[in-house]
Each structure stands twice: as structure tokens, then as C-alpha cells.
Amino acid sequence: MNQYIDQMILSASPIEIVCLLYKRAIRGVRDAREHLKAGQIAERTRAINHTWIVLLELINSLDRDATPDMAGQLDRLYGYMQSRLVEANLNQVEEPLSEVLMLLTTLAEGWDGLTAADRRRQEQPAWVDVPLAEGECSRFAVSA
């Protein structure tokens, strides 16, 4: 990896890392579709396998203790997408890839919204009360 990507990953929040994983999975599915159209079997298989591994990473990152219902639903959805990727690769068909791309894109949009909300929250100034004299206080905004 290059230094820019290394630094981006090291400085990313957990939400941003999930977004990066989605972007990588989406790129993998798009690449697989292009390779399928071009008849490039090895490249298509490599792109599908890479996307399958990204989905496995997303499965392993689920916090089952904090959000058991959501984690269970995402686990099943990611597993379903993995099975569709296998189907696309074995049968050399585009339809499962289109479906996985649509699902990943929808999920990525949701996570992008969380990232934007998290950034706005972090950019909001914190307010502190500063005593001026006995019984008097003034509020000041402090940037993070």
C-alpha cells in the first residue's frame, strides 16, 4: 500500500473504515462485472474473491453484543451476498453481481450518512462555563 492510503486508514474512525470497506467491495463487484463482459475469467474470479473477503471482514467486524438484532440481520445479508457472489462466479452470470452491487450501494449510502453525521457532531463546538466573578459565569465555545 502507498503511504497516503496507510495514513488514511490509520487515522480513520471505525465508521470511516466500514465506509472504505464498502467502497472496496463495490469496486470489486464493478470490476467483476467488467471482467465477466470481457470474458476474463481469472480477473473476474479474483475480483469476486476479493469482494467475498471484504464481506467476510464486515461480518467479523459486527458488534454482536452492542446491537444483536442489527448484527444478526447484517450477518445474514452479508452471507447472502457472499452466496450470490459464488453463484455469479460458478455460473458466470451477471444478475447476482447486479444484485450484490445494488445491496452494497444502498448500505454504503447509509454508512456515508452516518459518517457525515459523525463529522458534523465532531465539528460542533463544545461549550464550557468559565467563572468570571463569584456567582457569575460566561459560556464560551471551544473547538475540538
C-alpha positions as CSV (number, residue, x, y, z in Angstrom):
1,M,0.0,0.0,0.0
2,N,1.1,3.6,-0.5
3,Q,1.7,6.0,2.4
4,Y,-1.4,8.0,1.6
5,I,-3.7,5.0,1.9
6,D,-1.8,3.8,5.0
7,Q,-2.3,7.1,6.7
8,M,-5.9,7.4,5.7
9,I,-6.7,4.0,7.2
10,L,-4.7,4.7,10.4
11,S,-6.5,8.0,11.0
12,A,-10.0,6.8,10.1
13,S,-12.7,6.3,12.6
14,P,-14.4,2.9,12.8
15,I,-17.4,4.3,10.8
16,E,-15.0,5.6,8.1
17,I,-13.2,2.2,7.9
18,V,-16.6,0.5,7.3
19,C,-17.2,3.0,4.5
20,L,-13.8,2.2,3.0
21,L,-14.7,-1.5,3.1
22,Y,-18.0,-0.8,1.3
23,K,-16.2,1.2,-1.4
24,R,-13.7,-1.5,-1.9
25,A,-16.5,-4.2,-2.2
26,I,-18.4,-2.0,-4.6
27,R,-15.3,-1.5,-6.7
28,G,-14.7,-5.3,-6.7
29,V,-18.2,-6.1,-7.9
30,R,-17.9,-3.4,-10.7
31,D,-14.6,-4.9,-11.7
32,A,-16.1,-8.4,-11.7
33,R,-18.9,-7.3,-14.0
34,E,-16.4,-5.7,-16.4
35,H,-14.2,-8.9,-16.4
36,L,-17.3,-11.0,-17.0
37,K,-18.3,-9.0,-20.0
38,A,-14.8,-9.2,-21.4
39,G,-14.5,-12.9,-20.8
40,Q,-11.6,-12.5,-18.4
41,I,-12.2,-15.5,-16.1
42,A,-9.1,-15.2,-13.8
43,E,-9.6,-11.5,-13.3
44,R,-13.3,-11.9,-12.7
45,T,-12.6,-14.7,-10.1
46,R,-10.0,-12.5,-8.4
47,A,-12.4,-9.5,-8.2
48,I,-15.2,-11.7,-6.8
49,N,-12.9,-13.4,-4.3
50,H,-11.7,-10.0,-3.1
51,T,-15.2,-8.8,-2.6
52,W,-16.1,-12.0,-0.8
53,I,-13.2,-11.4,1.6
54,V,-14.3,-7.8,2.2
55,L,-17.8,-9.1,3.1
56,L,-16.1,-11.6,5.5
57,E,-14.3,-8.7,7.1
58,L,-17.6,-6.8,7.5
59,I,-19.1,-9.9,9.1
60,N,-16.2,-10.2,11.5
61,S,-16.5,-6.5,12.5
62,L,-20.1,-6.8,13.6
63,D,-20.6,-5.9,17.3
64,R,-23.0,-8.6,18.3
65,D,-23.1,-7.5,21.9
66,A,-24.0,-3.9,21.3
67,T,-26.6,-4.4,18.6
68,P,-27.5,-8.1,18.4
69,D,-30.6,-7.7,16.2
70,M,-28.9,-5.4,13.7
71,A,-25.7,-7.5,13.7
72,G,-27.7,-10.6,13.0
73,Q,-29.5,-9.0,10.1
74,L,-26.3,-7.7,8.6
75,D,-24.6,-11.1,9.2
76,R,-27.4,-12.8,7.2
77,L,-27.3,-10.1,4.5
78,Y,-23.6,-10.3,4.1
79,G,-23.7,-14.1,3.9
80,Y,-26.4,-13.9,1.3
81,M,-24.3,-11.5,-0.8
82,Q,-21.4,-13.9,-0.4
83,S,-23.5,-16.8,-1.7
84,R,-24.7,-14.6,-4.7
85,L,-21.0,-13.9,-5.5
86,V,-20.2,-17.6,-5.5
87,E,-23.2,-18.2,-7.8
88,A,-22.1,-15.4,-10.2
89,N,-18.6,-16.9,-10.3
90,L,-19.7,-20.5,-10.8
91,N,-22.4,-19.9,-13.3
92,Q,-20.6,-16.9,-15.0
93,V,-23.8,-14.8,-14.8
94,E,-24.2,-11.1,-14.3
95,E,-27.5,-10.9,-12.4
96,P,-26.2,-11.9,-9.0
97,L,-23.4,-9.3,-9.4
98,S,-26.0,-6.6,-10.2
99,E,-28.0,-7.6,-7.1
100,V,-24.9,-7.5,-4.8
101,L,-23.9,-4.1,-6.3
102,M,-27.3,-2.7,-5.5
103,L,-27.3,-4.0,-1.9
104,L,-23.8,-2.8,-1.3
105,T,-24.5,0.7,-2.8
106,T,-27.6,1.0,-0.6
107,L,-25.8,0.0,2.5
108,A,-22.8,2.3,1.6
109,E,-25.1,5.3,1.3
110,G,-26.4,4.6,4.8
111,W,-23.0,4.4,6.2
112,D,-21.9,7.6,4.4
113,G,-24.8,9.3,6.1
114,L,-23.5,8.1,9.5
115,T,-20.0,9.4,8.6
116,A,-21.4,12.8,7.7
117,A,-23.4,13.0,10.9
118,D,-20.4,11.9,12.9
119,R,-18.3,14.6,11.3
120,R,-20.9,17.3,12.0
121,R,-21.1,16.2,15.6
122,Q,-17.3,16.4,15.9
123,E,-17.2,19.8,14.3
124,Q,-19.8,21.3,16.8
125,P,-18.0,23.5,19.3
126,A,-18.1,22.4,22.9
127,W,-19.4,24.9,25.4
128,V,-17.6,25.5,28.7
129,D,-18.6,27.7,31.6
130,V,-15.9,30.0,32.7
131,P,-16.3,31.7,36.1
132,L,-15.8,35.4,35.8
133,A,-16.5,36.5,39.3
134,E,-18.3,35.0,42.3
135,G,-21.7,33.9,41.1
136,E,-21.1,34.9,37.5
137,C,-20.3,32.6,34.6
138,S,-19.9,33.1,30.9
139,R,-20.2,30.4,28.2
140,F,-17.5,30.0,25.5
141,A,-17.3,27.8,22.5
142,V,-14.3,25.6,22.3
143,S,-13.4,23.9,19.1
144,A,-12.3,20.3,19.2
